[in-house]
Amino acid sequence: MTKYAGFISQLEREVAQLNNHLPRTKRALNQLLTERKPSFLTRDGQLSTIRREELEKIAELVPPKLHSAVGLPFTILRRTSLGPGAHSIGGTKLEQFTVLRIINKITATYEVWREISLPKCIYSLEVSLLRRELPTTTAIGFGL
């Protein structure tokens, strides 16, 4: 055990507490589209509402056959280990691909999303653009 083990353990607990607003589980786009009041449950048990307009924007971008595979909200983690202003996109490759399409970081079509390699991170300006476009279908957290 290192002399910093206690500090690291405390830091991990603090980060977990900061991330209580993140989703407990993601919800499929197609399922959310059928609900009168779309929402998700946060890690601390709160109900977080999703705006229908945002769901419709995402549904227009993603081919209908993939709606059941896109989990929301999109989760973005601030990652200091990747450098200043760096964030990683959580979730599946399809969800990462969709976020990158929304912020225009990639232009590939959904026909090739499985074959292409994706950037490891996005930066604060791109996160700001994403949040401006989709404030209720994105969640920002902190990673180590």
Secondary structure as GFF3:
##gff-version 3
##sequence-region A 1 144
A	DSSP	alpha_helix	5	18	.	.	.	ID=ss1
A	DSSP	beta_strand	27	28	.	.	.	ID=ss2
A	DSSP	alpha_helix	29	34	.	.	.	ID=ss3
A	DSSP	beta_strand	39	41	.	.	.	ID=ss4
A	DSSP	beta_strand	47	49	.	.	.	ID=ss5
A	DSSP	alpha_helix	52	61	.	.	.	ID=ss6
A	DSSP	three_ten_helix	64	69	.	.	.	ID=ss7
A	DSSP	beta_strand	71	72	.	.	.	ID=ss8
A	DSSP	beta_strand	74	79	.	.	.	ID=ss9
A	DSSP	three_ten_helix	80	82	.	.	.	ID=ss10
A	DSSP	beta_strand	86	89	.	.	.	ID=ss11
A	DSSP	alpha_helix	93	102	.	.	.	ID=ss12
A	DSSP	three_ten_helix	110	112	.	.	.	ID=ss13
A	DSSP	beta_strand	122	123	.	.	.	ID=ss14
A	DSSP	alpha_helix	124	133	.	.	.	ID=ss15
A	DSSP	beta_strand	138	143	.	.	.	ID=ss16
###
